[in-house]
Amino acid sequence: MLNDTLTKFKGSFAPGAHIELRAQHNTTAAVSLFCGNQVGNASSNTSGVSARAFKNGVWGFSSAADLSDEAVKNVLRAATDNAIFLDGKVGNKPITLPAIKEGSYRSPVFTTPCEQKRYTEFCRELDDYISKKYPSLASRFVSSRYECMEKLLVTSDGYTSHSYAPRSYIYVQLSAEGKDASPIELFEPYGGMGVFDENFTDPALLFPKIDALYEKVMQKREGVFPEAGTKTVILDGMLSGMLAHEAVGHTVEADLVLGGSVAAHSLNQRVASDLVTLVDFAHTAFGESAPLPVYVDDEGTPCEDAVIIDKGILTGYLNNRESALHFGMKPQGNARAYLFSDEPLIRMRNTAILPGKDSLADMIASVEDGYYLIDTNNGQADTTGEFMFGVCMGYEIKNGKLGRAILDTTISGVAFDMLKTVDMVSDEMVWASSGYCGKKQPMPVGMGGPAIRCKVTMGGR
């Protein structure tokens, strides 16, 4: 646990400069079993302090892998000197970042992480269950991962915060031999926000979920390749969440907008059907905690929900304080850093399409010839909004009824074109939060959404 050794230095912040002083401690623990053999067992602790100084449009940054008072003094001095030096070279006119009313935030303190052997024992029980009940599987992979980011932040203008962000997951991958001897596999994460012993009290509670995963593998084993071409599909929440994050969310990050993303020319224009509203949630969604809540960002900005698309109209960007000044928008807490040695970047938090009024059953019944696509195993998009996602689980829809499972395929399109074809949106939400966004530095993020009916280009065999 970090002690508050930073507040006492606030009086020594350089006048006329915006200063951010952050101490951080990252903890990780991971265990992996492959077919009963332990292939991974690692833990790490990384801590240090950093300072950023802003003066007339330029930033100075410094960090040290040390939490001593001397280290704090050194990084403060170096960051301020760097900003003053760059300001003298650039010669900008005086620029003041958007003012943030001073305040404070402290998140609940979570319990102490469990010992490393606890992860191994838990994974071992799951692996034993799978090996005994499903001996015909070609392979099995069981792993656990725990991580926590603890941050102490003091700024010259903004919030003082002390935050904890622990999350823990179990990952299970099952693989069977297909009809043509090719591997058929599916992967499922379980868990969420919180330390391991809070999320996983008994391995037996995961047995029914593993059984359901096995059943999907067996269905997929008998699956067929989809027909290639432009198809009417229902994207389940996992895929609509991937679309919200990869193909839309990145295009509206203000640093990428300034770099020429498609959103630079689309503000206040229609980019989706009026059934689509897309929000980057800060910490609370639909009256409950968001998957990965963020209350104060790493610039000291209190976090608010950022509406990206409102009933089909692109209404805003995701900003840090500097880009918010440039675009004349309000900063809403999207500047985040992964390690103490990282500068905050504009990042998403919990990005999702809002649910609609249609039932999934009615959506399936409305499709004469198409596909219900459930899970994805990868995805990529560029700043034009063009995307391609892998689909690892889905079903045919024939005459309004689910048919055979389909084998691995892809979907592709241009997000702002595809979203205009959305004509039904389900009334249920699905969240995913077990992965990372890889924009220059890893960052835990949440993504999700309802099922949506739309048209996309399907890959074939």
C-alpha positions as CSV (number, residue, x, y, z in Angstrom):
1,M,0.0,0.0,0.0
2,L,1.3,3.4,-1.0
3,N,1.7,6.0,1.8
4,D,1.0,9.6,1.0
5,T,4.5,11.0,0.6
6,L,3.4,13.4,-2.2
7,T,1.0,16.0,-0.7
8,K,3.8,17.7,1.3
9,F,5.5,18.6,-2.0
10,K,2.6,20.5,-3.5
11,G,3.9,23.7,-1.9
12,S,7.1,23.4,-4.0
13,F,5.3,23.1,-7.3
14,A,6.7,25.7,-9.8
15,P,4.4,28.7,-10.1
16,G,2.8,29.3,-13.5
17,A,3.0,25.6,-14.5
18,H,0.5,22.8,-14.3
19,I,2.1,20.0,-12.3
20,E,1.1,16.3,-11.9
21,L,2.9,14.2,-9.4
22,R,2.1,10.5,-9.4
23,A,3.3,7.5,-7.3
24,Q,2.3,4.1,-8.5
25,H,2.6,0.4,-7.6
26,N,1.6,-2.3,-10.1
27,T,1.3,-5.9,-8.9
28,T,0.7,-9.0,-11.2
29,A,0.5,-12.7,-10.6
30,A,-0.1,-15.4,-13.2
31,V,-0.2,-19.2,-13.3
32,S,-0.7,-21.4,-16.4
33,L,-1.4,-25.2,-16.9
34,F,-1.3,-26.9,-20.3
35,C,-2.7,-30.4,-20.3
36,G,-1.9,-30.7,-16.6
37,N,1.6,-29.4,-16.8
38,Q,2.5,-26.1,-15.2
39,V,4.0,-23.9,-18.0
40,G,3.8,-20.6,-16.2
41,N,4.3,-19.2,-12.7
42,A,5.2,-15.6,-12.4
43,S,4.6,-12.5,-10.2
44,S,5.9,-9.0,-10.3
45,N,5.9,-5.8,-8.4
46,T,6.8,-2.5,-10.1
47,S,6.7,0.9,-8.3
48,G,8.0,4.4,-8.7
49,V,7.2,8.1,-9.0
50,S,6.7,10.4,-12.0
51,A,6.1,14.1,-12.6
52,R,4.7,16.1,-15.5
53,A,4.9,19.8,-16.0
54,F,2.9,21.8,-18.6
55,K,4.0,25.3,-19.6
56,N,2.7,27.2,-22.6
57,G,1.8,24.2,-24.7
58,V,4.8,21.9,-23.9
59,W,5.2,19.1,-21.4
60,G,8.2,18.0,-19.4
61,F,8.2,14.5,-17.9
62,S,10.5,12.6,-15.6
63,S,10.2,9.3,-13.6
64,A,12.2,7.2,-11.2
65,A,11.9,3.6,-9.9
66,D,12.0,4.9,-6.4
67,L,9.5,6.3,-3.9
68,S,11.9,8.2,-1.6
69,D,11.5,11.9,-0.9
70,E,14.8,12.5,-2.8
71,A,13.3,10.8,-5.9
72,V,10.2,12.9,-5.7
73,K,12.3,16.1,-5.5
74,N,14.4,15.0,-8.5
75,V,11.5,14.1,-10.8
76,L,9.7,17.3,-9.9
77,R,12.8,19.4,-10.7
78,A,13.6,17.5,-13.9
79,A,10.0,17.6,-15.3
80,T,9.8,21.4,-14.6
81,D,13.2,22.1,-16.0
82,N,12.3,20.1,-19.2
83,A,9.1,22.1,-19.7
84,I,10.8,25.4,-19.1
85,F,13.6,24.4,-21.6
86,L,11.2,23.3,-24.3
87,D,9.0,26.5,-23.8
88,G,12.1,28.6,-24.4
89,K,12.8,26.7,-27.6
90,V,9.3,26.7,-29.0
91,G,8.3,30.2,-27.9
92,N,4.5,29.5,-27.6
93,K,2.1,32.0,-26.5
94,P,0.8,31.6,-22.9
95,I,-1.6,28.6,-22.7
96,T,-3.6,27.6,-19.7
97,L,-5.2,24.2,-19.5
98,P,-8.9,23.9,-18.7
99,A,-9.4,24.6,-15.0
100,I,-10.5,21.7,-12.8
101,K,-12.1,22.4,-9.4
102,E,-9.9,21.0,-6.6
103,G,-11.2,17.9,-4.9
104,S,-10.2,14.5,-3.6
105,Y,-11.1,10.9,-4.2
106,R,-10.1,7.7,-2.4
107,S,-11.2,4.3,-3.6
108,P,-12.0,1.4,-1.2
109,V,-8.9,-0.5,-0.1
110,F,-9.2,-4.1,-1.3
111,T,-8.0,-7.1,0.7
112,T,-4.4,-8.4,0.4
113,P,-3.8,-10.6,-2.7
114,C,-3.5,-14.3,-2.0
115,E,-0.3,-16.3,-2.1
116,Q,1.0,-17.6,-5.4
117,K,0.2,-21.3,-4.5
118,R,-3.5,-20.4,-4.3
119,Y,-3.6,-19.7,-8.0
120,T,-1.9,-23.0,-8.8
121,E,-4.2,-25.0,-6.6
122,F,-7.3,-23.4,-8.0
123,C,-6.2,-24.0,-11.6
124,R,-5.2,-27.5,-10.8
125,E,-8.7,-28.3,-9.5
126,L,-10.2,-27.0,-12.7
127,D,-7.8,-28.9,-14.9
128,D,-8.5,-32.1,-13.0
129,Y,-12.2,-31.7,-13.5
130,I,-11.8,-31.1,-17.3
131,S,-9.3,-34.0,-17.7
132,K,-11.6,-36.5,-15.9
133,K,-14.9,-35.5,-17.4
134,Y,-13.7,-34.8,-21.0
135,P,-10.8,-37.1,-21.7
136,S,-11.3,-37.0,-25.4
137,L,-10.3,-33.4,-25.7
138,A,-7.2,-32.8,-27.8
139,S,-5.8,-30.3,-25.3
140,R,-6.8,-28.0,-22.5
141,F,-5.3,-24.8,-21.1
142,V,-6.2,-23.3,-17.7
143,S,-4.6,-20.1,-16.4
144,S,-5.2,-17.4,-13.8
145,R,-4.1,-13.8,-13.7
146,Y,-4.3,-11.1,-11.0
147,E,-3.2,-7.5,-11.4
148,C,-3.7,-4.3,-9.4
149,M,-2.8,-0.7,-10.2
150,E,-2.5,1.5,-7.1
151,K,-2.0,5.2,-7.8
152,L,-1.5,8.2,-5.6
153,L,-1.9,11.5,-7.5
154,V,-1.4,15.1,-6.5
155,T,-1.8,18.0,-9.0
156,S,-1.5,21.7,-8.9
157,D,-5.0,22.1,-10.4
158,G,-7.4,19.2,-10.1
159,Y,-8.2,16.2,-7.9
160,T,-5.9,14.5,-5.4
161,S,-6.7,10.8,-5.6
162,H,-5.6,7.5,-4.1
163,S,-7.0,4.6,-6.2
164,Y,-6.9,0.9,-6.4
165,A,-7.9,-1.1,-9.5
166,P,-7.6,-4.9,-8.9
167,R,-8.9,-7.4,-11.3
168,S,-8.6,-11.2,-11.4
169,Y,-9.5,-13.8,-14.1
170,I,-9.5,-17.5,-14.9
171,Y,-9.0,-18.4,-18.6
172,V,-10.0,-21.7,-20.0
173,Q,-9.3,-22.9,-23.5
174,L,-10.6,-26.3,-24.8
175,S,-9.4,-27.9,-28.0
176,A,-10.8,-30.9,-29.9
177,E,-10.0,-32.6,-33.2
178,G,-12.2,-31.6,-36.1
179,K,-13.7,-33.8,-38.7
180,D,-10.7,-33.1,-41.0
181,A,-8.2,-33.4,-38.1
182,S,-7.9,-29.6,-37.8
183,P,-8.1,-28.2,-34.3
184,I,-11.4,-26.9,-33.0
185,E,-10.9,-24.6,-30.0
186,L,-12.7,-22.1,-27.9
187,F,-11.5,-19.8,-25.2
188,E,-13.5,-18.3,-22.2
189,P,-12.5,-15.8,-19.5
190,Y,-14.2,-15.7,-16.1
191,G,-13.9,-13.0,-13.4
192,G,-13.7,-9.3,-13.2
193,M,-12.9,-6.4,-10.8
194,G,-11.6,-7.5,-7.4
195,V,-8.9,-9.7,-5.8
196,F,-8.8,-13.4,-6.6
197,D,-10.3,-14.8,-3.4
198,E,-13.3,-12.4,-3.7
199,N,-14.0,-13.5,-7.3
200,F,-13.2,-17.2,-7.0
201,T,-14.3,-18.9,-3.8
202,D,-14.8,-22.4,-5.0
203,P,-13.6,-24.1,-8.3
204,A,-16.9,-26.1,-8.5
205,L,-18.8,-22.9,-9.2
206,L,-17.0,-22.7,-12.6
207,F,-17.8,-26.3,-13.5
208,P,-21.2,-25.5,-15.2
209,K,-19.5,-22.7,-17.2
210,I,-16.8,-25.1,-18.4
211,D,-19.5,-27.7,-19.3
212,A,-21.2,-25.0,-21.4
213,L,-17.9,-24.2,-23.1
214,Y,-17.3,-27.9,-23.9
215,E,-20.8,-28.1,-25.4
216,K,-20.0,-25.2,-27.7
217,V,-16.7,-26.9,-28.8
218,M,-18.7,-30.0,-29.7
219,Q,-21.2,-28.0,-31.7
220,K,-18.4,-26.2,-33.5
221,R,-16.8,-29.5,-34.2
222,E,-19.8,-30.4,-36.4
223,G,-19.9,-26.9,-37.8
224,V,-19.8,-25.6,-41.4
225,F,-18.1,-22.8,-43.1
226,P,-20.3,-19.7,-43.6
227,E,-21.1,-18.4,-47.1
228,A,-18.9,-15.4,-48.1
229,G,-20.5,-12.1,-49.0
230,T,-22.6,-9.3,-47.5
231,K,-24.9,-10.9,-45.0
232,T,-27.6,-9.9,-42.5
233,V,-26.1,-10.8,-39.2
234,I,-26.8,-10.5,-35.5
235,L,-23.7,-9.5,-33.6
236,D,-23.9,-10.5,-30.0
237,G,-22.6,-8.2,-27.2
238,M,-19.0,-9.4,-27.4
239,L,-18.8,-8.4,-31.0
240,S,-20.7,-5.2,-30.7
241,G,-18.4,-4.3,-27.8
242,M,-15.3,-5.0,-30.0
243,L,-16.8,-2.8,-32.7
244,A,-17.5,0.0,-30.2
245,H,-13.9,-0.1,-28.9
246,E,-11.8,-0.9,-32.0
247,A,-13.6,0.5,-34.9
248,V,-15.3,3.6,-33.3
249,G,-13.6,4.3,-30.0
250,H,-10.1,4.7,-31.3
251,T,-11.2,6.9,-34.2
252,V,-12.7,9.5,-31.6
253,E,-9.6,9.6,-29.4
254,A,-8.6,13.2,-29.8
255,D,-4.9,12.6,-30.4
256,L,-5.9,10.3,-33.3
257,V,-8.5,12.8,-34.5
258,L,-5.7,15.4,-34.7
259,G,-3.7,12.8,-36.7
260,G,-6.4,12.6,-39.3
261,S,-8.9,9.9,-38.2
262,V,-12.2,9.6,-40.0
263,A,-13.9,11.3,-37.0
264,A,-12.1,14.5,-37.7
265,H,-14.5,15.2,-40.5
266,S,-17.6,13.6,-39.0
267,L,-18.4,15.6,-35.8
268,N,-22.1,16.5,-35.6
269,Q,-22.8,14.3,-38.6
270,R,-24.8,11.0,-38.9
271,V,-22.5,8.0,-38.6
272,A,-25.0,5.4,-37.5
273,S,-28.7,4.6,-37.5
274,D,-30.8,6.5,-34.9
275,L,-31.0,3.2,-32.9
276,V,-27.3,3.5,-32.0
277,T,-26.0,5.5,-29.0
278,L,-22.5,4.8,-27.9
279,V,-21.0,5.9,-24.6
280,D,-17.6,5.6,-22.9
281,F,-18.7,5.0,-19.3
282,A,-16.5,6.3,-16.5
283,H,-17.4,4.2,-13.4
284,T,-21.1,3.5,-13.3
285,A,-23.3,2.0,-16.1
286,F,-27.1,1.4,-15.8
287,G,-27.1,1.9,-12.1
288,E,-24.2,-0.5,-11.4
289,S,-20.5,-0.4,-11.3
290,A,-18.9,-0.4,-14.7
291,P,-16.6,-3.4,-15.4
292,L,-13.4,-1.4,-14.8
293,P,-14.5,1.8,-13.0
294,V,-12.3,5.0,-13.2
295,Y,-13.2,7.9,-10.9
296,V,-10.2,10.2,-11.5
297,D,-7.8,10.1,-14.4
298,D,-4.1,10.6,-14.3
299,E,-4.3,14.3,-15.0
300,G,-6.5,14.9,-11.9
301,T,-9.7,15.2,-13.9
302,P,-12.8,13.7,-12.3
303,C,-14.3,11.1,-14.6
304,E,-17.7,11.5,-16.4
305,D,-19.4,9.5,-19.0
306,A,-18.5,10.6,-22.5
307,V,-21.3,10.3,-25.1
308,I,-19.6,9.5,-28.5
309,I,-22.7,8.8,-30.7
310,D,-26.1,10.0,-29.7
311,K,-29.0,8.5,-31.7
312,G,-26.7,8.1,-34.7
313,I,-25.0,11.5,-34.6
314,L,-21.3,11.8,-33.7
315,T,-21.4,14.2,-30.8
316,G,-17.9,14.2,-29.2
317,Y,-14.4,13.0,-28.8
318,L,-12.4,11.4,-26.0
319,N,-10.0,14.1,-24.6
320,N,-7.3,14.9,-22.2
321,R,-7.1,18.4,-20.8
322,E,-5.0,19.7,-23.6
323,S,-7.1,18.3,-26.5
324,A,-10.2,19.5,-24.8
325,L,-8.8,23.0,-24.8
326,H,-8.1,22.6,-28.6
327,F,-11.6,21.4,-29.5
328,G,-13.5,23.5,-27.1
329,M,-14.8,20.5,-25.2
330,K,-15.0,19.5,-21.6
331,P,-12.3,17.1,-20.3
332,Q,-14.1,14.0,-18.9
333,G,-11.3,12.0,-17.5
334,N,-9.8,9.9,-20.4
335,A,-6.0,10.4,-19.7
336,R,-4.6,7.2,-18.3
337,A,-1.1,5.7,-17.7
338,Y,-0.2,2.0,-17.2
339,L,3.1,2.2,-15.3
340,F,4.7,5.0,-13.2
341,S,7.1,5.5,-16.1
342,D,4.3,6.1,-18.6
343,E,2.9,9.5,-19.5
344,P,-0.9,9.6,-19.6
345,L,-2.5,8.9,-23.0
346,I,-6.0,9.5,-24.2
347,R,-7.7,6.1,-23.5
348,M,-11.1,4.5,-23.3
349,R,-12.6,3.2,-20.1
350,N,-15.8,1.2,-20.5
351,T,-17.1,1.7,-24.1
352,A,-20.4,0.3,-25.1
353,I,-23.5,0.7,-27.4
354,L,-26.6,1.2,-25.3
355,P,-29.3,-1.5,-25.3
356,G,-32.5,-1.0,-27.3
357,K,-36.0,-2.5,-27.0
358,D,-35.8,-5.7,-29.1
359,S,-35.6,-9.2,-27.7
360,L,-32.9,-11.4,-29.0
361,A,-35.5,-14.1,-29.8
362,D,-37.4,-11.6,-32.0
363,M,-34.2,-10.5,-33.7
364,I,-33.3,-14.1,-34.6
365,A,-36.9,-14.7,-35.8
366,S,-36.6,-11.7,-38.1
367,V,-33.7,-13.1,-40.1
368,E,-34.5,-15.4,-43.1
369,D,-31.0,-16.2,-44.1
370,G,-28.0,-15.0,-42.0
371,Y,-25.9,-15.6,-39.0
372,Y,-25.8,-15.1,-35.3
373,L,-22.2,-14.3,-34.3
374,I,-21.3,-14.7,-30.7
375,D,-17.6,-14.7,-29.9
376,T,-14.4,-13.1,-31.3
377,N,-10.8,-14.1,-30.8
378,N,-9.1,-11.1,-32.4
379,G,-9.8,-7.8,-34.1
380,Q,-8.2,-4.9,-35.7
381,A,-9.2,-1.5,-37.1
382,D,-7.5,1.6,-38.5
383,T,-8.3,5.3,-38.2
384,T,-10.5,5.2,-41.2
385,G,-12.9,3.0,-39.2
386,E,-12.2,0.0,-41.5
387,F,-12.2,-3.2,-39.4
388,M,-11.8,-6.9,-39.6
389,F,-12.7,-9.2,-36.6
390,G,-12.2,-12.9,-36.2
391,V,-15.3,-14.9,-35.3
392,C,-14.7,-18.1,-33.4
393,M,-18.3,-19.0,-32.5
394,G,-21.6,-18.5,-34.2
395,Y,-24.6,-20.1,-35.8
396,E,-26.5,-20.1,-39.1
397,I,-30.0,-18.5,-39.1
398,K,-32.4,-20.1,-41.5
399,N,-36.0,-19.1,-41.7
400,G,-35.9,-17.3,-38.3
401,K,-34.3,-20.3,-36.5
402,L,-30.8,-21.1,-35.3
403,G,-29.1,-23.7,-37.4
404,R,-25.7,-25.3,-37.4
405,A,-22.6,-23.9,-35.7
406,I,-20.1,-22.2,-38.0
407,L,-16.3,-22.6,-38.2
408,D,-13.8,-19.8,-37.7
409,T,-14.4,-16.9,-40.1
410,T,-14.1,-13.1,-40.3
411,I,-16.3,-10.1,-40.6
412,S,-15.2,-6.8,-42.1
413,G,-16.5,-3.4,-43.1
414,V,-16.3,0.3,-42.4
415,A,-17.8,1.1,-39.0
416,F,-19.6,4.4,-39.8
417,D,-21.1,2.7,-42.9
418,M,-22.0,-0.6,-41.2
419,L,-23.6,1.2,-38.1
420,K,-26.0,2.9,-40.5
421,T,-27.5,-0.5,-41.4
422,V,-28.4,-1.3,-37.7
423,D,-32.2,-1.8,-37.6
424,M,-32.6,-3.8,-34.4
425,V,-30.9,-3.6,-31.0
426,S,-31.5,-6.0,-28.2
427,D,-32.6,-5.1,-24.6
428,E,-29.8,-7.0,-22.9
429,M,-26.1,-6.0,-22.3
430,V,-23.0,-8.1,-22.4
431,W,-19.7,-6.8,-20.9
432,A,-16.1,-8.0,-21.4
433,S,-13.2,-6.7,-19.4
434,S,-10.5,-9.4,-19.3
435,G,-8.2,-7.9,-22.0
436,Y,-6.0,-4.9,-22.7
437,C,-6.0,-2.1,-25.2
438,G,-2.6,-2.0,-26.8
439,K,-2.3,1.7,-27.8
440,K,1.4,2.4,-27.2
441,Q,1.1,1.0,-23.7
442,P,-1.2,-1.7,-22.4
443,M,-4.3,-0.6,-20.5
444,P,-7.2,-2.6,-18.9
445,V,-10.5,-1.6,-20.5
446,G,-14.1,-2.6,-20.5
447,M,-16.2,-3.0,-23.6
448,G,-19.7,-4.3,-24.3
449,G,-23.1,-3.8,-25.8
450,P,-26.4,-5.4,-26.8
451,A,-26.9,-7.7,-29.8
452,I,-27.3,-5.6,-33.0
453,R,-28.8,-6.6,-36.3
454,C,-26.9,-5.2,-39.3
455,K,-25.1,-6.0,-42.5
456,V,-21.4,-7.0,-42.7
457,T,-19.1,-8.7,-45.1
458,M,-18.6,-12.3,-44.1
459,G,-15.5,-14.3,-44.9
460,G,-16.0,-17.8,-46.2
461,R,-13.8,-20.9,-46.0
